[in-house]
Amino acid sequence: MADSREKGLQDYRKKLLEHKEIDGRLKELREQLKELTKQYEKSENDLKALQSVGQIVGEVLKQLTEEKFIVKATNGPRYVVGCRRQVTERGQKYTNITVS
């Protein structure tokens, strides 16, 4: 009877350790799921931004090259945009510009 009790306790302890290990793995997987969900949502938002139609009014922050500028949109994000050759720098104020 004492042997069966000891064996039962050993089995119980073994199952408790397995449960803790599985619980730890579950927590890690949940954290990974949260991170992947964040990345997925960011990708979806980026895709929606690329697919949106229309124009955004923004402010030119910096000229990178002769044709490339960093523009801060009114709704927050910054974009690297190109400038058409028909647009002259003399006729353009660099405070507000329409990005299309």
trRosetta pair geometry for C-beta under 8 A, 3 or more apart (Angstrom, degrees):
i j d omega theta_ij theta_ji phi_ij phi_ji
1 4 5.9 -53 -149 35 32 108
1 5 6.4 33 152 -19 64 106
2 5 5.6 -54 -149 36 33 113
2 6 6.3 34 153 -18 66 106
3 6 5.8 -54 -147 38 32 110
3 7 6.2 32 154 -19 65 107
4 7 5.6 -52 -144 39 32 113
4 8 6.2 38 152 -23 64 105
5 8 5.6 -53 -149 35 30 114
5 9 6.5 30 152 -17 64 105
6 9 5.7 -53 -147 37 31 110
6 10 6.3 32 153 -19 65 106
7 10 5.7 -53 -147 37 31 112
7 11 6.3 33 153 -19 64 105
8 11 5.7 -54 -148 36 30 112
8 12 6.3 33 152 -22 64 106
9 12 5.5 -52 -146 35 32 114
9 13 6.3 32 155 -18 66 104
10 13 5.8 -52 -146 37 31 110
10 14 6.2 34 153 -21 64 107
11 14 5.6 -55 -148 36 30 115
11 15 6.3 29 154 -18 65 106
12 15 5.8 -56 -150 37 29 109
12 16 6.4 33 150 -22 64 104
13 16 5.5 -51 -149 33 33 114
13 17 6.6 33 153 -17 64 102
14 17 5.9 -54 -153 35 31 110
14 18 6.5 31 150 -17 64 106
15 18 5.5 -52 -147 37 35 114
15 19 6.2 40 152 -24 66 104
16 19 5.5 -53 -148 34 31 114
16 20 6.5 32 153 -19 64 102
17 20 5.7 -51 -149 34 33 111
17 21 6.5 33 153 -18 65 105
18 21 5.7 -56 -150 37 32 111
18 22 6.2 28 154 -16 67 108
19 22 5.9 -56 -145 40 29 108
19 23 6.1 32 154 -22 64 108
20 23 5.6 -54 -144 37 29 113
20 24 6.4 33 155 -20 63 104
21 24 5.8 -54 -152 34 30 112
21 25 6.5 28 152 -15 64 105
22 25 5.7 -53 -149 38 34 111
22 26 6.2 39 150 -24 65 105
23 26 5.5 -51 -148 33 32 116
23 27 6.6 35 153 -20 63 101
24 27 5.8 -51 -151 32 33 111
24 28 6.6 32 151 -16 64 104
25 28 5.6 -54 -151 37 35 112
25 29 6.2 34 152 -18 67 106
26 29 5.7 -55 -147 38 31 110
26 30 6.4 34 153 -22 65 104
27 30 5.7 -53 -149 34 31 112
27 31 6.6 32 153 -18 64 103
28 31 5.7 -55 -152 35 32 111
28 32 6.4 32 150 -17 65 105
29 32 5.5 -52 -147 37 35 113
29 33 6.3 40 151 -23 65 103
30 33 5.4 -50 -148 34 33 115
30 34 6.6 38 151 -22 64 100
31 34 5.7 -48 -151 31 34 113
31 35 6.5 31 152 -16 64 105
32 35 5.7 -56 -149 38 33 111
32 36 6.2 30 154 -16 67 108
33 36 5.8 -56 -143 41 30 109
33 37 6.1 35 155 -24 65 106
34 37 5.7 -55 -148 34 28 113
34 38 6.6 30 153 -20 63 103
35 38 5.7 -51 -152 33 32 112
35 39 6.5 30 151 -16 64 105
36 39 5.6 -53 -147 38 35 112
36 40 6.2 38 152 -22 67 105
37 40 5.6 -52 -146 35 31 113
37 41 6.3 30 156 -18 65 105
38 41 5.9 -56 -147 37 29 108
38 42 6.3 29 154 -18 64 107
39 42 5.7 -55 -148 37 31 111
39 43 6.3 32 153 -19 65 106
40 43 5.7 -56 -149 36 30 111
40 44 6.3 31 152 -20 65 105
41 44 5.6 -51 -146 36 33 113
41 45 6.4 32 154 -17 65 105
42 45 5.8 -55 -148 38 31 110
42 46 6.3 32 153 -19 65 106
43 46 5.6 -53 -146 37 31 112
43 47 6.2 33 154 -20 65 106
44 47 5.7 -55 -148 37 30 112
44 48 6.4 31 153 -19 64 105
45 48 5.6 -51 -146 36 33 112
45 49 6.4 35 153 -21 64 104
46 49 5.6 -53 -150 34 32 113
46 50 6.5 30 152 -17 64 104
47 50 5.7 -54 -150 36 33 110
47 51 6.3 21 155 -12 66 111
48 51 5.8 -64 -144 43 31 105
48 52 6.4 47 155 -44 66 97
49 52 5.9 -38 -147 7 31 116
49 77 7.7 14 -147 32 154 160
54 100 7.9 -114 136 -130 32 77
55 98 5.2 4 175 -177 130 105
55 99 6.5 154 -164 76 74 48
55 100 4.6 -35 -106 -92 94 84
56 73 4.8 -21 157 -134 131 117
56 74 7.0 -160 -178 24 86 88
56 75 7.1 -85 -147 16 117 107
56 79 7.9 107 78 -2 139 147
56 98 7.6 148 76 -160 37 59
56 99 4.8 -22 67 63 88 105
56 100 7.9 170 24 -81 64 40
57 73 7.5 108 79 -151 38 68
57 74 5.5 25 81 -20 83 125
57 96 6.3 0 -178 -169 102 103
57 97 7.6 164 -154 83 61 33
57 98 5.6 -37 -101 -103 70 67
57 99 7.4 170 -99 17 17 79
58 71 4.3 92 106 162 135 104
58 72 5.5 178 -170 85 107 38
58 73 4.2 -64 -89 -99 118 43
58 74 6.1 -136 -93 -26 59 67
58 79 7.1 160 11 32 175 109
58 96 7.5 159 90 -147 26 60
58 97 6.3 -29 71 65 72 78
58 98 8.0 120 23 -118 69 22
58 99 5.4 12 18 -11 117 121
59 71 6.7 157 75 -159 33 70
59 72 5.1 -15 59 58 90 94
59 74 7.9 100 -14 -72 88 67
59 95 6.2 -35 -135 177 93 47
59 96 6.1 -43 -95 -94 67 52
59 97 7.4 119 -121 20 21 82
60 63 7.3 22 172 -62 121 74
60 69 5.2 -42 -139 176 104 136
60 70 7.4 108 -162 77 59 52
60 71 5.5 -40 -98 -102 53 79
60 94 4.3 -81 64 -168 134 85
60 95 7.3 -71 34 -67 88 7
60 97 5.4 54 -43 2 101 130
61 69 7.7 139 46 170 62 87
61 70 4.7 -51 62 100 107 100
61 71 6.7 173 5 -107 85 22
61 72 5.3 77 -45 -20 117 101
61 78 6.9 -26 6 -135 145 120
62 69 6.9 167 87 -159 45 66
62 70 4.6 18 51 38 89 114
63 66 8.0 29 173 -106 115 20
63 68 7.6 121 -168 88 58 54
63 69 5.4 -36 -109 -106 57 83
63 94 7.8 -66 -50 -129 105 143
64 68 4.2 -42 64 101 116 105
64 69 6.4 -169 8 -95 86 23
64 70 6.3 97 -42 -29 104 86
64 80 6.8 8 -9 -142 151 106
65 68 4.5 49 36 32 94 100
67 82 5.3 4 153 -152 98 84
67 83 5.4 -148 -155 46 59 82
67 85 7.7 -33 -108 -72 114 73
68 80 6.0 4 -172 -179 107 97
68 81 7.2 158 -149 81 59 34
68 82 5.9 -36 -94 -98 63 61
68 83 7.6 -148 -68 2 19 86
69 80 7.3 166 82 -153 36 53
69 81 5.6 -24 62 63 87 84
69 82 7.8 144 18 -107 79 14
69 83 6.2 62 -9 -40 116 110
69 97 7.8 34 98 57 156 163
70 78 5.8 7 -178 177 96 116
70 79 7.4 161 -154 82 52 38
70 80 5.8 -31 -97 -96 64 66
71 78 6.8 160 82 -158 40 66
71 79 5.1 -20 62 62 93 89
71 80 7.8 150 17 -102 78 17
71 81 5.2 -2 5 11 127 123
71 97 6.3 -97 -122 67 130 117
71 99 5.6 161 104 -67 158 132
72 76 7.9 -71 -175 168 86 17
72 77 7.8 -166 -148 111 59 29
72 78 5.0 -34 -98 -100 66 83
73 76 6.4 -12 78 51 94 38
73 77 5.5 16 33 63 118 67
73 78 7.2 -164 4 -92 78 28
73 79 6.4 58 -38 -6 104 110
73 99 6.9 -80 -94 33 95 141
79 99 6.2 98 70 -157 146 161
81 99 5.3 -116 -94 -129 158 109
83 87 5.6 -101 177 65 97 128
84 87 5.0 95 68 -2 86 100
87 91 7.2 -130 -169 73 66 106
87 92 5.8 54 168 -60 107 132
88 91 4.6 72 69 16 99 102
88 92 6.7 -179 88 -12 50 96
89 92 5.7 -69 -142 41 33 110
92 97 7.1 28 -168 -100 112 110
93 96 6.8 22 94 39 107 69
94 97 7.2 -15 -137 -40 44 117
